[in-house]
């Protein structure tokens, strides 16, 4: 539970940075498409970057309508934020740790470092894209990179004596 508690702020920070970047790129894609002064290659760069962000969405988008605590099977099942909440809540519930909690824990531990590295790569690309868009009076405010998480193998928790 403490590992998930320590990881949660970083995953939330990544989700917030992703959300900001994703919203802006969606708006800019629409705006650029309607403007004749933006060259086709710049529109293409923006569209390609939007597709890259779309690929990150299942892992980094923060689930809507709650704290990301599992949601009863609804919504984004790949969300790291949701998995962190599910694992943390499962470990802290005082009940025997179940298979879903262990799976969420293992997946977060293994997937979070790569997802944050992928996001930081996108943030780097967004910085270059922002400079290009500025030439056409289009503003992309790029969030700060998220501090990397060291990839560590998931440990089996000792809370369940049957494991």
C-alpha positions in Angstrom: 0.0 0.0 0.0 2.9 2.3 0.8 4.5 1.7 -2.6 1.2 2.6 -4.3 0.8 5.7 -2.1 4.3 6.8 -3.1 3.7 6.2 -6.8 0.3 7.8 -6.9 1.4 11.5 -7.0 3.8 10.7 -9.9 1.0 8.9 -11.9 -1.4 11.7 -11.1 1.2 14.3 -12.3 1.7 12.4 -15.5 -2.1 12.2 -16.0 -2.5 15.9 -15.4 0.4 16.8 -17.8 -1.1 14.4 -20.4 -4.6 15.9 -20.0 -3.3 19.5 -20.5 -1.3 18.6 -23.6 -4.1 16.5 -25.1 -6.7 19.2 -24.6 -4.5 21.8 -26.2 -3.5 19.6 -29.2 -7.1 18.7 -29.8 -8.1 22.4 -29.9 -5.1 23.4 -32.0 -5.7 20.6 -34.5 -9.2 22.0 -35.1 -8.0 25.6 -35.2 -5.1 24.9 -37.6 -7.4 22.9 -39.9 -9.6 25.9 -40.3 -6.8 28.3 -41.1 -5.4 28.9 -44.6 -2.2 30.5 -43.3 -1.0 27.3 -41.6 1.0 25.2 -44.1 -0.1 21.6 -44.8 3.1 20.2 -43.4 2.6 21.9 -40.1 -1.0 20.7 -40.0 0.4 17.2 -40.7 2.9 17.5 -37.8 0.1 18.5 -35.5 -2.1 15.6 -36.7 0.7 13.1 -36.3 1.4 14.4 -32.8 -2.3 14.1 -31.9 -2.3 10.4 -33.0 0.8 9.9 -30.8 -1.1 11.4 -27.8 -4.2 9.3 -28.6 -2.0 6.2 -28.3 -1.0 7.3 -24.8 -4.5 8.1 -23.6 -5.6 4.6 -22.4 -2.7 4.5 -19.9 -2.4 8.2 -18.9 -5.9 9.7 -19.1 -7.3 10.2 -15.6 -10.6 8.4 -15.3 -13.6 10.7 -15.1 -16.1 10.8 -12.3 -14.2 9.6 -9.4 -10.9 9.0 -7.7 -9.8 6.3 -10.0 -10.5 3.5 -7.5 -11.6 0.9 -9.9 -15.0 2.2 -11.0 -16.8 -1.2 -10.9 -15.5 -2.3 -14.3 -16.6 0.8 -16.1 -14.5 3.1 -18.2 -10.8 3.0 -18.8 -9.4 -0.4 -17.7 -5.8 0.5 -18.8 -5.6 3.7 -16.8 -2.6 3.7 -14.5 -4.3 6.2 -12.2 -7.2 3.8 -11.8 -4.9 0.8 -11.2 -3.0 2.7 -8.6 -6.2 3.6 -6.8 -7.5 0.0 -7.1 -4.3 -1.5 -5.7 -3.9 1.1 -2.9 -7.5 0.7 -1.8 -7.3 -3.1 -2.0 -4.2 -3.2 0.2 -5.6 -0.8 2.7 -9.1 -2.4 3.0 -8.1 -4.7 5.8 -9.4 -7.7 3.8 -7.6 -10.5 2.2 -5.8 -9.2 -0.9 -7.5 -10.5 -4.0 -6.3 -11.3 -7.5 -7.6 -8.0 -9.0 -5.6 -6.0 -6.4 -2.4 -8.0 -7.1 -2.9 -7.6 -10.9 -3.4 -3.9 -10.6 -0.3 -3.6 -8.3 1.9 -5.7 -10.7 0.7 -3.8 -13.8 1.3 -0.4 -12.3 4.8 -1.3 -11.1 5.7 -2.6 -14.5 3.8 -0.1 -16.8 4.2 3.2 -15.0 8.0 3.8 -15.8 7.5 3.2 -19.5 4.3 5.3 -19.7 6.0 8.2 -18.0 9.0 7.8 -20.3 6.7 7.8 -23.3 4.9 10.9 -22.0 8.2 12.7 -21.5 9.2 11.8 -25.1 5.9 13.4 -26.2 6.6 16.5 -24.1 10.0 16.8 -25.8 8.3 16.6 -29.2 5.7 19.1 -28.1 8.4 21.6 -27.2 9.6 21.6 -30.8 6.1 21.6 -32.2 5.3 24.6 -29.9 8.1 26.6 -31.5 6.8 25.8 -35.0 3.2 26.6 -34.1 4.2 30.0 -32.6 5.2 31.2 -36.1 1.5 31.0 -37.0 0.2 32.6 -33.7 -0.8 29.2 -32.3 0.1 28.7 -28.7 1.0 25.3 -27.2 1.9 25.6 -23.6 4.0 22.5 -22.9 3.9 21.0 -19.4 7.1 20.2 -17.5 8.4 16.7 -17.9 7.4 14.2 -15.2 10.2 12.9 -13.0 11.1 9.4 -14.2 10.1 6.4 -12.1 12.8 3.8 -11.7 11.7 0.5 -13.1 11.6 -2.0 -10.3 10.3 -5.6 -10.4 7.0 -5.9 -8.6 7.3 -7.7 -5.3 4.7 -10.0 -4.1 3.1 -8.5 -1.0 3.3 -10.4 2.2 -0.1 -9.3 3.4 -1.7 -12.5 2.2 -0.3 -15.6 3.9 -1.7 -17.9 1.1 0.9 -16.5 -1.3 
